[in-house]
Amino acid sequence: MTKSVLIEKVAEKIEGLTRNQTEIVVDTVFDSIKKALMRGEKIEIRGFGNFRLKTRNPRKARNPKTGESVDVPGKKVLYFKVGKALKEALNSEQK
Amino acid sequence: MTKADLVDAIFEKVGLSKKEAQDIIEILFDTIRQTFAEGESVKISGFGTFNVRKKMARRGRNPKTGEDLEITPRRVITFRVSNELKEQIEKLDA
């Protein structure tokens, strides 16, 4: 499912909300999450999951072709932890 | 940041009451959850993709007791950050 399909589905469920308004809402949600992440904040969506940045330490690696040692700088990566309610919902009614 | 902050952001951006903003947020995440329950992935361009992956049953061991047990088949969500956001994040000081 893409964002535009998601927007349509949400708009259908809410009376009086136009597709345009829904689009602004959905964009605002993901933009706000992005901005909070860039500020180094952790985002907790109860029943869904948490987003936060993890730090990868700098390390020395090797070019597998030449055997040369290279410095890999440290960096931040985005980490998503699935919420408990979501985990359970995924595995309740199926099989 | 929690859902309450998202409610505030929507309240400020769109002419909706806080209650309405709150309801929409719940419906938004509900809709995403339902999509996962149907086994479908959700792709938010510029943000990332949530994939639903099926795991087969496998033998495992309770690390505490050393007991053998079967890990039941299950579905898990994996999140892959979009290239755009990944690049922005990597530019931050580590």
N, CA and C atoms of all chains as a GROMACS GRO file, in nm:
protein
  567
    1MET      N    1   0.084  -0.120   0.000
    1MET     CA    2   0.000   0.000   0.000
    1MET      C    3   0.088   0.124   0.000
    2THR      N    4   0.053   0.217  -0.086
    2THR     CA    5   0.131   0.339  -0.093
    2THR      C    6   0.063   0.447  -0.006
    3LYS      N    7   0.132   0.558   0.006
    3LYS     CA    8   0.078   0.666   0.088
    3LYS      C    9  -0.056   0.717   0.033
    4SER      N   10  -0.067   0.725  -0.099
    4SER     CA   11  -0.192   0.780  -0.154
    4SER      C   12  -0.310   0.688  -0.128
    5VAL      N   13  -0.288   0.557  -0.132
    5VAL     CA   14  -0.396   0.463  -0.101
    5VAL      C   15  -0.432   0.473   0.047
    6LEU      N   16  -0.329   0.486   0.129
    6LEU     CA   17  -0.351   0.502   0.272
    6LEU      C   18  -0.437   0.626   0.300
    7ILE      N   19  -0.404   0.735   0.232
    7ILE     CA   20  -0.479   0.860   0.249
    7ILE      C   21  -0.626   0.839   0.212
    8GLU      N   22  -0.650   0.770   0.100
    8GLU     CA   23  -0.788   0.744   0.059
    8GLU      C   24  -0.864   0.663   0.161
    9LYS      N   25  -0.799   0.558   0.212
    9LYS     CA   26  -0.864   0.471   0.310
    9LYS      C   27  -0.901   0.548   0.437
   10VAL      N   28  -0.809   0.633   0.481
   10VAL     CA   29  -0.835   0.710   0.603
   10VAL      C   30  -0.948   0.810   0.576
   11ALA      N   31  -0.943   0.876   0.461
   11ALA     CA   32  -1.046   0.976   0.427
   11ALA      C   33  -1.185   0.914   0.423
   12GLU      N   34  -1.194   0.790   0.372
   12GLU     CA   35  -1.323   0.721   0.365
   12GLU      C   36  -1.384   0.698   0.503
   13LYS      N   37  -1.297   0.680   0.600
   13LYS     CA   38  -1.344   0.643   0.733
   13LYS      C   39  -1.390   0.763   0.815
   14ILE      N   40  -1.356   0.882   0.772
   14ILE     CA   41  -1.390   0.999   0.851
   14ILE      C   42  -1.485   1.089   0.774
   15GLU      N   43  -1.602   1.103   0.829
   15GLU     CA   44  -1.703   1.186   0.765
   15GLU      C   45  -1.660   1.333   0.770
   16GLY      N   46  -1.678   1.401   0.661
   16GLY     CA   47  -1.653   1.544   0.660
   16GLY      C   48  -1.507   1.582   0.642
   17LEU      N   49  -1.421   1.482   0.624
   17LEU     CA   50  -1.281   1.514   0.601
   17LEU      C   51  -1.250   1.490   0.453
   18THR      N   52  -1.201   1.594   0.387
   18THR     CA   53  -1.173   1.578   0.244
   18THR      C   54  -1.042   1.504   0.225
   19ARG      N   55  -1.024   1.458   0.100
   19ARG     CA   56  -0.901   1.386   0.069
   19ARG      C   57  -0.779   1.477   0.089
   20ASN      N   58  -0.800   1.605   0.050
   20ASN     CA   59  -0.692   1.704   0.066
   20ASN      C   60  -0.650   1.723   0.211
   21GLN      N   61  -0.751   1.738   0.296
   21GLN     CA   62  -0.722   1.755   0.440
   21GLN      C   63  -0.651   1.632   0.494
   22THR      N   64  -0.700   1.515   0.451
   22THR     CA   65  -0.638   1.391   0.499
   22THR      C   66  -0.492   1.384   0.456
   23GLU      N   67  -0.466   1.428   0.334
   23GLU     CA   68  -0.329   1.427   0.286
   23GLU      C   69  -0.240   1.515   0.373
   24ILE      N   70  -0.293   1.632   0.408
   24ILE     CA   71  -0.214   1.722   0.493
   24ILE      C   72  -0.189   1.658   0.629
   25VAL      N   73  -0.292   1.590   0.682
   25VAL     CA   74  -0.276   1.524   0.812
   25VAL      C   75  -0.168   1.416   0.805
   26VAL      N   76  -0.176   1.330   0.704
   26VAL     CA   77  -0.080   1.219   0.693
   26VAL      C   78   0.062   1.274   0.673
   27ASP      N   79   0.075   1.375   0.586
   27ASP     CA   80   0.206   1.435   0.566
   27ASP      C   81   0.260   1.499   0.694
   28THR      N   82   0.170   1.564   0.768
   28THR     CA   83   0.211   1.629   0.892
   28THR      C   84   0.262   1.525   0.992
   29VAL      N   85   0.193   1.412   0.999
   29VAL     CA   86   0.236   1.307   1.093
   29VAL      C   87   0.377   1.260   1.061
   30PHE      N   88   0.402   1.223   0.936
   30PHE     CA   89   0.535   1.170   0.904
   30PHE      C   90   0.642   1.278   0.904
   31ASP      N   91   0.606   1.401   0.866
   31ASP     CA   92   0.702   1.512   0.876
   31ASP      C   93   0.740   1.540   1.020
   32SER      N   94   0.640   1.537   1.109
   32SER     CA   95   0.668   1.564   1.251
   32SER      C   96   0.760   1.456   1.308
   33ILE      N   97   0.735   1.332   1.269
   33ILE     CA   98   0.821   1.223   1.316
   33ILE      C   99   0.964   1.245   1.267
   34LYS      N  100   0.976   1.279   1.139
   34LYS     CA  101   1.109   1.305   1.081
   34LYS      C  102   1.182   1.415   1.155
   35LYS      N  103   1.109   1.527   1.178
   35LYS     CA  104   1.172   1.642   1.243
   35LYS      C  105   1.217   1.606   1.384
   36ALA      N  106   1.133   1.532   1.455
   36ALA     CA  107   1.168   1.491   1.591
   36ALA      C  108   1.293   1.403   1.589
   37LEU      N  109   1.301   1.314   1.492
   37LEU     CA  110   1.418   1.228   1.480
   37LEU      C  111   1.544   1.310   1.456
   38MET      N  112   1.532   1.410   1.369
   38MET     CA  113   1.648   1.492   1.337
   38MET      C  114   1.694   1.573   1.459
   39ARG      N  115   1.600   1.598   1.550
   39ARG     CA  116   1.638   1.666   1.675
   39ARG      C  117   1.695   1.567   1.776
   40GLY      N  118   1.697   1.440   1.739
   40GLY     CA  119   1.751   1.338   1.828
   40GLY      C  120   1.649   1.282   1.925
   41GLU      N  121   1.520   1.314   1.900
   41GLU     CA  122   1.416   1.265   1.991
   41GLU      C  123   1.372   1.125   1.957
   42LYS      N  124   1.323   1.056   2.057
   42LYS     CA  125   1.264   0.924   2.036
   42LYS      C  126   1.114   0.943   2.017
   43ILE      N  127   1.053   0.870   1.927
   43ILE     CA  128   0.911   0.882   1.901
   43ILE      C  129   0.840   0.754   1.945
   44GLU      N  130   0.741   0.772   2.031
   44GLU     CA  131   0.667   0.658   2.083
   44GLU      C  132   0.523   0.664   2.037
   45ILE      N  133   0.483   0.572   1.952
   45ILE     CA  134   0.343   0.563   1.910
   45ILE      C  135   0.286   0.439   1.977
   46ARG      N  136   0.210   0.462   2.082
   46ARG     CA  137   0.152   0.350   2.157
   46ARG      C  138   0.071   0.259   2.069
   47GLY      N  139   0.095   0.131   2.080
   47GLY     CA  140   0.018   0.034   2.003
   47GLY      C  141   0.071   0.015   1.862
   48PHE      N  142   0.172   0.094   1.827
   48PHE     CA  143   0.229   0.082   1.693
   48PHE      C  144   0.378   0.049   1.699
   49GLY      N  145   0.452   0.143   1.755
   49GLY     CA  146   0.595   0.117   1.769
   49GLY      C  147   0.672   0.243   1.802
   50ASN      N  148   0.802   0.227   1.819
   50ASN     CA  149   0.890   0.340   1.850
   50ASN      C  150   0.992   0.360   1.739
   51PHE      N  151   1.021   0.487   1.715
   51PHE     CA  152   1.129   0.520   1.622
   51PHE      C  153   1.237   0.591   1.702
   52ARG      N  154   1.362   0.551   1.679
   52ARG     CA  155   1.470   0.629   1.737
   52ARG      C  156   1.597   0.609   1.656
   53LEU      N  157   1.694   0.696   1.681
   53LEU     CA  158   1.821   0.685   1.611
   53LEU      C  159   1.917   0.604   1.696
   54LYS      N  160   1.991   0.518   1.631
   54LYS     CA  161   2.096   0.445   1.699
   54LYS      C  162   2.228   0.491   1.640
   55THR      N  163   2.330   0.487   1.722
   55THR     CA  164   2.462   0.529   1.676
   55THR      C  165   2.545   0.408   1.637
   56ARG      N  166   2.601   0.414   1.520
   56ARG     CA  167   2.698   0.311   1.479
   56ARG      C  168   2.837   0.368   1.500
   57ASN      N  169   2.919   0.297   1.576
   57ASN     CA  170   3.053   0.344   1.603
   57ASN      C  171   3.141   0.340   1.478
   58PRO      N  172   3.241   0.430   1.475
   58PRO     CA  173   3.337   0.420   1.364
   58PRO      C  174   3.412   0.288   1.374
   59ARG      N  175   3.450   0.231   1.263
   59ARG     CA  176   3.521   0.104   1.267
   59ARG      C  177   3.617   0.095   1.150
   60LYS      N  178   3.708   0.002   1.163
   60LYS     CA  179   3.800  -0.024   1.052
   60LYS      C  180   3.746  -0.144   0.975
   61ALA      N  181   3.742  -0.129   0.845
   61ALA     CA  182   3.697  -0.241   0.764
   61ALA      C  183   3.802  -0.267   0.658
   62ARG      N  184   3.780  -0.369   0.580
   62ARG     CA  185   3.877  -0.403   0.478
   62ARG      C  186   3.810  -0.407   0.342
   63ASN      N  187   3.879  -0.353   0.246
   63ASN     CA  188   3.831  -0.368   0.109
   63ASN      C  189   3.854  -0.513   0.069
   64PRO      N  190   3.747  -0.588   0.044
   64PRO     CA  191   3.766  -0.732   0.021
   64PRO      C  192   3.844  -0.762  -0.107
   65LYS      N  193   3.844  -0.668  -0.198
   65LYS     CA  194   3.916  -0.691  -0.323
   65LYS      C  195   4.066  -0.673  -0.305
   66THR      N  196   4.103  -0.564  -0.239
   66THR     CA  197   4.245  -0.531  -0.229
   66THR      C  198   4.306  -0.567  -0.095
   67GLY      N  199   4.222  -0.596   0.004
   67GLY     CA  200   4.274  -0.629   0.136
   67GLY      C  201   4.316  -0.505   0.213
   68GLU      N  202   4.297  -0.389   0.152
   68GLU     CA  203   4.333  -0.261   0.212
   68GLU      C  204   4.244  -0.227   0.331
   69SER      N  205   4.300  -0.170   0.434
   69SER     CA  206   4.220  -0.130   0.550
   69SER      C  207   4.157   0.007   0.526
   70VAL      N  208   4.028   0.019   0.553
   70VAL     CA  209   3.961   0.149   0.535
   70VAL      C  210   3.891   0.188   0.664
   71ASP      N  211   3.888   0.318   0.690
   71ASP     CA  212   3.816   0.368   0.806
   71ASP      C  213   3.671   0.392   0.767
   72VAL      N  214   3.581   0.330   0.841
   72VAL     CA  215   3.439   0.358   0.821
   72VAL      C  216   3.395   0.451   0.933
   73PRO      N  217   3.352   0.573   0.897
   73PRO     CA  218   3.314   0.667   1.003
   73PRO      C  219   3.187   0.624   1.075
   74GLY      N  220   3.169   0.673   1.195
   74GLY     CA  221   3.046   0.643   1.269
   74GLY      C  222   2.928   0.710   1.202
   75LYS      N  223   2.810   0.659   1.228
   75LYS     CA  224   2.692   0.724   1.171
   75LYS      C  225   2.570   0.690   1.255
   76LYS      N  226   2.462   0.761   1.225
   76LYS     CA  227   2.334   0.732   1.290
   76LYS      C  228   2.246   0.655   1.195
   77VAL      N  229   2.172   0.562   1.248
   77VAL     CA  230   2.073   0.490   1.168
   77VAL      C  231   1.938   0.494   1.238
   78LEU      N  232   1.833   0.487   1.156
   78LEU     CA  233   1.698   0.488   1.212
   78LEU      C  234   1.658   0.347   1.251
   79TYR      N  235   1.604   0.334   1.369
   79TYR     CA  236   1.564   0.204   1.419
   79TYR      C  237   1.417   0.206   1.457
   80PHE      N  238   1.341   0.108   1.409
   80PHE     CA  239   1.199   0.099   1.443
   80PHE      C  240   1.176  -0.026   1.526
   81LYS      N  241   1.117  -0.008   1.640
   81LYS     CA  242   1.084  -0.122   1.724
   81LYS      C  243   0.932  -0.141   1.723
   82VAL      N  244   0.889  -0.258   1.682
   82VAL     CA  245   0.746  -0.286   1.670
   82VAL      C  246   0.682  -0.288   1.808
   83GLY      N  247   0.567  -0.223   1.821
   83GLY     CA  248   0.496  -0.218   1.949
   83GLY      C  249   0.431  -0.351   1.982
   84LYS      N  250   0.407  -0.369   2.109
   84LYS     CA  251   0.353  -0.496   2.160
   84LYS      C  252   0.215  -0.525   2.099
   85ALA      N  253   0.129  -0.425   2.099
   85ALA     CA  254  -0.008  -0.445   2.048
   85ALA      C  255  -0.006  -0.484   1.901
   86LEU      N  256   0.084  -0.421   1.826
   86LEU     CA  257   0.094  -0.451   1.683
   86LEU      C  258   0.145  -0.593   1.663
   87LYS      N  259   0.246  -0.630   1.739
   87LYS     CA  260   0.302  -0.766   1.732
   87LYS      C  261   0.194  -0.869   1.755
   88GLU      N  262   0.113  -0.843   1.857
   88GLU     CA  263   0.008  -0.939   1.892
   88GLU      C  264  -0.102  -0.941   1.786
   89ALA      N  265  -0.138  -0.824   1.736
   89ALA     CA  266  -0.244  -0.817   1.635
   89ALA      C  267  -0.205  -0.894   1.509
   90LEU      N  268  -0.075  -0.894   1.479
   90LEU     CA  269  -0.026  -0.962   1.360
   90LEU      C  270  -0.040  -1.113   1.368
   91ASN      N  271  -0.037  -1.163   1.490
   91ASN     CA  272  -0.028  -1.307   1.507
   91ASN      C  273  -0.146  -1.368   1.580
   92SER      N  274  -0.255  -1.292   1.588
   92SER     CA  275  -0.370  -1.345   1.660
   92SER      C  276  -0.463  -1.427   1.571
   93GLU      N  277  -0.514  -1.364   1.465
   93GLU     CA  278  -0.625  -1.427   1.393
   93GLU      C  279  -0.582  -1.519   1.278
   94GLN      N  280  -0.453  -1.528   1.251
   94GLN     CA  281  -0.408  -1.600   1.131
   94GLN      C  282  -0.375  -1.748   1.152
   95LYS      N  283  -0.298  -1.803   1.061
   95LYS     CA  284  -0.241  -1.938   1.055
   95LYS      C  285  -0.323  -2.038   0.979
   96MET      N  286   0.876   1.226   2.169
   96MET     CA  287   0.751   1.265   2.104
   96MET      C  288   0.650   1.151   2.113
   97THR      N  289   0.528   1.186   2.145
   97THR     CA  290   0.423   1.086   2.154
   97THR      C  291   0.307   1.127   2.063
   98LYS      N  292   0.200   1.047   2.067
   98LYS     CA  293   0.082   1.079   1.986
   98LYS      C  294   0.028   1.218   2.019
   99ALA      N  295   0.038   1.257   2.146
   99ALA     CA  296  -0.014   1.388   2.187
   99ALA      C  297   0.054   1.501   2.109
  100ASP      N  298   0.184   1.486   2.083
  100ASP     CA  299   0.256   1.589   2.007
  100ASP      C  300   0.212   1.590   1.861
  101LEU      N  301   0.179   1.472   1.810
  101LEU     CA  302   0.128   1.465   1.673
  101LEU      C  303  -0.009   1.533   1.665
  102VAL      N  304  -0.089   1.513   1.769
  102VAL     CA  305  -0.220   1.579   1.775
  102VAL      C  306  -0.202   1.731   1.770
  103ASP      N  307  -0.108   1.782   1.848
  103ASP     CA  308  -0.081   1.926   1.850
  103ASP      C  309  -0.038   1.976   1.712
  104ALA      N  310   0.050   1.899   1.647
  104ALA     CA  311   0.101   1.940   1.516
  104ALA      C  312  -0.013   1.950   1.416
  105ILE      N  313  -0.106   1.854   1.421
  105ILE     CA  314  -0.219   1.855   1.328
  105ILE      C  315  -0.316   1.967   1.363
  106PHE      N  316  -0.336   1.986   1.490
  106PHE     CA  317  -0.424   2.092   1.539
  106PHE      C  318  -0.377   2.228   1.486
  107GLU      N  319  -0.246   2.249   1.487
  107GLU     CA  320  -0.192   2.377   1.441
  107GLU      C  321  -0.196   2.392   1.289
  108LYS      N  322  -0.177   2.280   1.220
  108LYS     CA  323  -0.163   2.284   1.075
  108LYS      C  324  -0.299   2.283   1.003
  109VAL      N  325  -0.392   2.202   1.053
  109VAL     CA  326  -0.522   2.188   0.990
  109VAL      C  327  -0.626   2.247   1.085
  110GLY      N  328  -0.734   2.300   1.030
  110GLY     CA  329  -0.836   2.359   1.117
  110GLY      C  330  -0.927   2.257   1.184
  111LEU      N  331  -0.866   2.166   1.258
  111LEU     CA  332  -0.944   2.063   1.326
  111LEU      C  333  -0.932   2.080   1.476
  112SER      N  334  -1.034   2.032   1.547
  112SER     CA  335  -1.025   2.037   1.693
  112SER      C  336  -0.927   1.930   1.740
  113LYS      N  337  -0.884   1.941   1.865
  113LYS     CA  338  -0.790   1.842   1.918
  113LYS      C  339  -0.852   1.703   1.919
  114LYS      N  340  -0.980   1.701   1.951
  114LYS     CA  341  -1.050   1.572   1.955
  114LYS      C  342  -1.051   1.508   1.816
  115GLU      N  343  -1.081   1.591   1.716
  115GLU     CA  344  -1.082   1.539   1.578
  115GLU      C  345  -0.943   1.492   1.537
  116ALA      N  346  -0.842   1.573   1.571
  116ALA     CA  347  -0.705   1.537   1.536
  116ALA      C  348  -0.667   1.404   1.601
  117GLN      N  349  -0.708   1.388   1.725
  117GLN     CA  350  -0.680   1.266   1.800
  117GLN      C  351  -0.744   1.144   1.731
  118ASP      N  352  -0.871   1.160   1.693
  118ASP     CA  353  -0.943   1.051   1.626
  118ASP      C  354  -0.874   1.012   1.495
  119ILE      N  355  -0.832   1.114   1.422
  119ILE     CA  356  -0.769   1.085   1.292
  119ILE      C  357  -0.639   1.008   1.310
  120ILE      N  358  -0.562   1.047   1.409
  120ILE     CA  359  -0.436   0.977   1.434
  120ILE      C  360  -0.461   0.830   1.466
  121GLU      N  361  -0.561   0.807   1.550
  121GLU     CA  362  -0.594   0.668   1.584
  121GLU      C  363  -0.636   0.592   1.458
  122ILE      N  364  -0.720   0.656   1.376
  122ILE     CA  365  -0.767   0.590   1.254
  122ILE      C  366  -0.651   0.565   1.157
  123LEU      N  367  -0.561   0.661   1.150
  123LEU     CA  368  -0.445   0.644   1.062
  123LEU      C  369  -0.363   0.520   1.101
  124PHE      N  370  -0.326   0.511   1.228
  124PHE     CA  371  -0.243   0.397   1.269
  124PHE      C  372  -0.321   0.266   1.269
  125ASP      N  373  -0.453   0.276   1.295
  125ASP     CA  374  -0.540   0.158   1.283
  125ASP      C  375  -0.540   0.104   1.142
  126THR      N  376  -0.552   0.196   1.047
  126THR     CA  377  -0.558   0.157   0.906
  126THR      C  378  -0.427   0.088   0.866
  127ILE      N  379  -0.315   0.143   0.913
  127ILE     CA  380  -0.186   0.081   0.882
  127ILE      C  381  -0.179  -0.059   0.944
  128ARG      N  382  -0.224  -0.069   1.068
  128ARG     CA  383  -0.223  -0.201   1.136
  128ARG      C  384  -0.309  -0.303   1.062
  129GLN      N  385  -0.426  -0.258   1.017
  129GLN     CA  386  -0.515  -0.350   0.943
  129GLN      C  387  -0.449  -0.398   0.814
  130THR      N  388  -0.379  -0.306   0.749
  130THR     CA  389  -0.310  -0.343   0.626
  130THR      C  390  -0.205  -0.451   0.654
  131PHE      N  391  -0.132  -0.434   0.763
  131PHE     CA  392  -0.035  -0.537   0.803
  131PHE      C  393  -0.105  -0.669   0.830
  132ALA      N  394  -0.220  -0.662   0.896
  132ALA     CA  395  -0.292  -0.785   0.932
  132ALA      C  396  -0.334  -0.861   0.807
  133GLU      N  397  -0.354  -0.786   0.697
  133GLU     CA  398  -0.386  -0.852   0.571
  133GLU      C  399  -0.261  -0.901   0.499
  134GLY      N  400  -0.147  -0.879   0.562
  134GLY     CA  401  -0.021  -0.925   0.504
  134GLY      C  402   0.039  -0.830   0.403
  135GLU      N  403  -0.014  -0.709   0.398
  135GLU     CA  404   0.033  -0.614   0.298
  135GLU      C  405   0.132  -0.513   0.356
  136SER      N  406   0.231  -0.476   0.275
  136SER     CA  407   0.330  -0.377   0.316
  136SER      C  408   0.274  -0.236   0.303
  137VAL      N  409   0.334  -0.143   0.373
  137VAL     CA  410   0.294  -0.002   0.362
  137VAL      C  411   0.417   0.081   0.329
  138LYS      N  412   0.405   0.154   0.219
  138LYS     CA  413   0.518   0.235   0.176
  138LYS      C  414   0.483   0.383   0.187
  139ILE      N  415   0.560   0.455   0.266
  139ILE     CA  416   0.540   0.599   0.279
  139ILE      C  417   0.658   0.666   0.209
  140SER      N  418   0.632   0.724   0.093
  140SER     CA  419   0.744   0.778   0.016
  140SER      C  420   0.809   0.892   0.093
  141GLY      N  421   0.940   0.896   0.090
  141GLY     CA  422   1.016   0.998   0.163
  141GLY      C  423   1.037   0.963   0.309
  142PHE      N  424   0.977   0.852   0.352
  142PHE     CA  425   0.992   0.812   0.492
  142PHE      C  426   1.050   0.670   0.501
  143GLY      N  427   0.974   0.574   0.453
  143GLY     CA  428   1.025   0.438   0.455
  143GLY      C  429   0.916   0.338   0.426
  144THR      N  430   0.952   0.211   0.430
  144THR     CA  431   0.859   0.103   0.399
  144THR      C  432   0.851   0.007   0.517
  145PHE      N  433   0.727  -0.027   0.552
  145PHE     CA  434   0.704  -0.130   0.652
  145PHE      C  435   0.668  -0.258   0.578
  146ASN      N  436   0.747  -0.361   0.595
  146ASN     CA  437   0.721  -0.488   0.528
  146ASN      C  438   0.670  -0.591   0.628
  147VAL      N  439   0.578  -0.674   0.582
  147VAL     CA  440   0.531  -0.784   0.665
  147VAL      C  441   0.605  -0.909   0.617
  148ARG      N  442   0.674  -0.975   0.706
  148ARG     CA  443   0.746  -1.096   0.667
  148ARG      C  444   0.693  -1.214   0.745
  149LYS      N  445   0.686  -1.325   0.675
  149LYS     CA  446   0.639  -1.448   0.739
  149LYS      C  447   0.758  -1.529   0.784
  150LYS      N  448   0.750  -1.574   0.909
  150LYS     CA  449   0.856  -1.659   0.961
  150LYS      C  450   0.801  -1.799   0.978
  151MET      N  451   0.876  -1.896   0.933
  151MET     CA  452   0.835  -2.035   0.948
  151MET      C  453   0.858  -2.082   1.092
  152ALA      N  454   0.792  -2.190   1.125
  152ALA     CA  455   0.818  -2.252   1.255
  152ALA      C  456   0.962  -2.303   1.257
  153ARG      N  457   1.026  -2.291   1.370
  153ARG     CA  458   1.163  -2.345   1.379
  153ARG      C  459   1.190  -2.391   1.520
  154ARG      N  460   1.292  -2.472   1.533
  154ARG     CA  461   1.330  -2.518   1.666
  154ARG      C  462   1.410  -2.408   1.733
  155GLY      N  463   1.384  -2.390   1.860
  155GLY     CA  464   1.462  -2.292   1.933
  155GLY      C  465   1.493  -2.347   2.069
  156ARG      N  466   1.553  -2.264   2.150
  156ARG     CA  467   1.589  -2.308   2.284
  156ARG      C  468   1.567  -2.192   2.378
  157ASN      N  469   1.511  -2.223   2.491
  157ASN     CA  470   1.500  -2.122   2.596
  157ASN      C  471   1.640  -2.097   2.650
  158PRO      N  472   1.693  -1.977   2.629
  158PRO     CA  473   1.832  -1.953   2.669
  158PRO      C  474   1.852  -1.963   2.820
  159LYS      N  475   1.747  -1.944   2.894
  159LYS     CA  476   1.759  -1.948   3.040
  159LYS      C  477   1.766  -2.092   3.090
  160THR      N  478   1.675  -2.175   3.039
  160THR     CA  479   1.665  -2.311   3.092
  160THR      C  480   1.733  -2.415   3.003
  161GLY      N  481   1.767  -2.377   2.878
  161GLY     CA  482   1.830  -2.471   2.788
  161GLY      C  483   1.731  -2.568   2.728
  162GLU      N  484   1.603  -2.546   2.756
  162GLU     CA  485   1.497  -2.634   2.710
  162GLU      C  486   1.472  -2.618   2.559
  163ASP      N  487   1.452  -2.728   2.491
  163ASP     CA  488   1.416  -2.724   2.349
  163ASP      C  489   1.271  -2.686   2.334
  164LEU      N  490   1.240  -2.603   2.237
  164LEU     CA  491   1.100  -2.572   2.214
  164LEU      C  492   1.078  -2.533   2.069
  165GLU      N  493   0.952  -2.536   2.029
  165GLU     CA  494   0.923  -2.494   1.893
  165GLU      C  495   0.883  -2.348   1.893
  166ILE      N  496   0.944  -2.270   1.804
  166ILE     CA  497   0.903  -2.132   1.786
  166ILE      C  498   0.795  -2.134   1.680
  167THR      N  499   0.678  -2.086   1.717
  167THR     CA  500   0.563  -2.095   1.627
  167THR      C  501   0.581  -2.006   1.505
  168PRO      N  502   0.518  -2.041   1.393
  168PRO     CA  503   0.525  -1.953   1.276
  168PRO      C  504   0.460  -1.820   1.311
  169ARG      N  505   0.515  -1.712   1.261
  169ARG     CA  506   0.461  -1.581   1.297
  169ARG      C  507   0.489  -1.480   1.188
  170ARG      N  508   0.424  -1.367   1.202
  170ARG     CA  509   0.451  -1.257   1.110
  170ARG      C  510   0.522  -1.145   1.185
  171VAL      N  511   0.618  -1.087   1.120
  171VAL     CA  512   0.692  -0.977   1.183
  171VAL      C  513   0.694  -0.858   1.087
  172ILE      N  514   0.712  -0.740   1.145
  172ILE     CA  515   0.723  -0.618   1.065
  172ILE      C  516   0.869  -0.578   1.060
  173THR      N  517   0.917  -0.548   0.940
  173THR     CA  518   1.049  -0.488   0.931
  173THR      C  519   1.031  -0.350   0.869
  174PHE      N  520   1.114  -0.257   0.913
  174PHE     CA  521   1.106  -0.121   0.861
  174PHE      C  522   1.233  -0.090   0.785
  175ARG      N  523   1.216  -0.040   0.663
  175ARG     CA  524   1.331   0.004   0.585
  175ARG      C  525   1.319   0.152   0.558
  176VAL      N  526   1.418   0.226   0.604
  176VAL     CA  527   1.414   0.372   0.587
  176VAL      C  528   1.436   0.408   0.440
  177SER      N  529   1.369   0.511   0.392
  177SER     CA  530   1.385   0.554   0.253
  177SER      C  531   1.525   0.612   0.234
  178ASN      N  532   1.573   0.607   0.112
  178ASN     CA  533   1.708   0.659   0.085
  178ASN      C  534   1.720   0.805   0.124
  179GLU      N  535   1.615   0.880   0.093
  179GLU     CA  536   1.614   1.024   0.121
  179GLU      C  537   1.636   1.052   0.270
  180LEU      N  538   1.556   0.984   0.354
  180LEU     CA  539   1.566   1.006   0.498
  180LEU      C  540   1.697   0.950   0.553
  181LYS      N  541   1.739   0.837   0.498
  181LYS     CA  542   1.864   0.774   0.542
  181LYS      C  543   1.980   0.870   0.523
  182GLU      N  544   1.984   0.936   0.407
  182GLU     CA  545   2.092   1.030   0.379
  182GLU      C  546   2.090   1.147   0.476
  183GLN      N  547   1.969   1.196   0.504
  183GLN     CA  548   1.957   1.308   0.599
  183GLN      C  549   2.010   1.268   0.737
  184ILE      N  550   1.976   1.148   0.778
  184ILE     CA  551   2.016   1.100   0.911
  184ILE      C  552   2.167   1.078   0.918
  185GLU      N  553   2.222   1.026   0.809
  185GLU     CA  554   2.365   0.998   0.809
  185GLU      C  555   2.447   1.126   0.816
  186LYS      N  556   2.386   1.238   0.774
  186LYS     CA  557   2.456   1.366   0.780
  186LYS      C  558   2.466   1.421   0.922
  187LEU      N  559   2.383   1.371   1.011
  187LEU     CA  560   2.389   1.415   1.150
  187LEU      C  561   2.520   1.368   1.212
  188ASP      N  562   2.568   1.439   1.312
  188ASP     CA  563   2.691   1.399   1.379
  188ASP      C  564   2.668   1.269   1.455
  189ALA      N  565   2.754   1.175   1.430
  189ALA     CA  566   2.739   1.046   1.500
  189ALA      C  567   2.793   1.055   1.642
   0.00000   0.00000   0.00000
